[in-house]
């Protein structure tokens, strides 16, 4: 039998297997149990979160002969078996990215008048629906609003804002959200167990975080890393394969910046770049690191979405040694440096200057505190003509945060 990638081999066949979309699953189940199936649905959301999968499960459940009490297709009746094997004549899938003309829609409007040759519903799944032309959308309006009772339309798209309002008003809309990282990691662990793959939980969590809420992306990356590592996924090998720095490296780098050790920070940075790490990736990694430290101060529960479990407590403990002012200004400087990366021909210079500016922050913050402490507002008893005492200034370093930001 030909090899199947994990995204296809472990594609959910019932609503119970769908990951991370509880609202969508519960609503569709209730509609199926009560026989209140709408004639048109619109599924929208990011890529790889289950839109087409749920559309196929809905098509299977709508024609299932023995629907379960929970509202899932039985998977055993002739209709379910035909759909699972790809032999269902009453399921028509259209890729609107390549079939988006008026003629394609006209063909659908002519076919819907014919009763299904098998099952109760003829189901049309139109993927990438936003790719239909304006003329095609207009030709589809009447059929979508009043289709024959044996027809069910399911439109799926990643860009809802490109769907005309006249189409949106004729469909029941379902918003598919990004899947939480811990749920993606749990699904990867299940697949690893089924395939007999040795995988450390921290490695799977790192893959899940890299996917940014898309289960399909996580599965594609999982297959690639399994092939690369020979079926043994460790935290170290996944870090190396993803060309991602360990959290320990960012803790060391931020500690050097906080204590004004610019030479140490630049030396480490130069080593990472020479090892092949992309400056833009390093910039984003440092931005995420400072963000996690800030979240650890005010909302530690949010760390569970993107950070492996064994590092969450460390962020909470280390965050107490960083001031809010330092973290906020560091994030601001990194965002400024990230904008420079978009148009500079020397991304390494943009990264190095950003690092130096962050290294100057502790001294600038200290001087600014001294200025406010030693230069109070004039008292009512201050003799006229007298001036407040000025703080001695060191010309070798920036005196204010604004000067830190402007320093080339």
Buried (B, 14 or more C-beta within 10 A) or exposed (E): EEEEBBBEEBBBBBBEBBBBBEEBBEBBBEBBBEEEBEBBBBBBBBEBBBBBBBBBBBBBBBBBEEBBEEBBBBBEBEBBEBBBEEEBEBBBBBEBEEBBBBEBBBEBBEEBEEEBEEBBBBBBBBBBBBBBBEEBBBBBBEBBBEBEEBBBBBBBBBEBEEBBEEBEEBBBBBEBBBBBBBBBBBBBBEBBEEBEBEBBBBBBBBBBBBBBBBBBBBBBBBBEBBEEBEBEBBBEBBBEBBEBBBBEBBBBBBBBBBEBBBEBBBEBBEEBBEEEBBBBBBBBBBBBBBBBBBBBBEEBEEBEEBBBEEBBEBBBEBBEEBBEBBBEBBBBBBEBBBEBBEEBEEBBEBBBBBBBBBBBBBBBBEBBEEBEEEEEEEEEEEEEEEEEEEEEEEEEBBBEBEEBBEEE
